[in-house]
Amino acid sequence: MNDPTRTRDLDDIRALLRAHHESLDHEALTTYFRLFEREDLLEALIDEVRG
């Protein structure tokens, strides 16, 4: 999350969200993204997965 040039990481996160969206601990995800002040990114990724 701290290296914006690592787009592969975002692709991996997208794939995990798509595959496991219903079973993921969204509170834990939010807490993690909050550590990096990237809650907006998590919201965008979740919106993308929901389509």
N, C-alpha and C positions, 0 to 999 in steps of 0.2 A: 504493500500500500504506500510505502514511502518513496518508491521509485517509479515515477509516471512513465518511464520508458519501457517498463516491463508489462507490455500489453498482454502477453501470454497469461499472466496471473489473472487479469480481468476475464479473459476467455475461460479460464479454469473455474473461476468463481461463478460465472454465468452458467456453465455446464452443471456445476454442483447444485445451483439454485433450481435449475430446470428439472434435474433428476430427483431432487430430494426436497422440493419446496414445502410440501405438506408435513414432512417429518423433522425439518430443521428446527432448532431452538432459536427462534427469532429474537428472543430477549438476549441471548448470549451473543448473537451476531451483532445486534445493535450496540451492545456494550463494547464489543471489539472494535467496531467501526468508530465508535465515539472516542476511543483512545487515540485515534489518528485524526479526529475531527473530520470524518468522512461519512457522517450519517446521511448526508444528501446523496452520496454515491450509492449507498445501500438502498435507499428508497428508489432511486432511479433504476437500479438493477432489478429490484423486486417488481417494479412496475413493468419493466421490460419482459420479465418472465411471465407475468400475469397476462400480458398481451392486451 
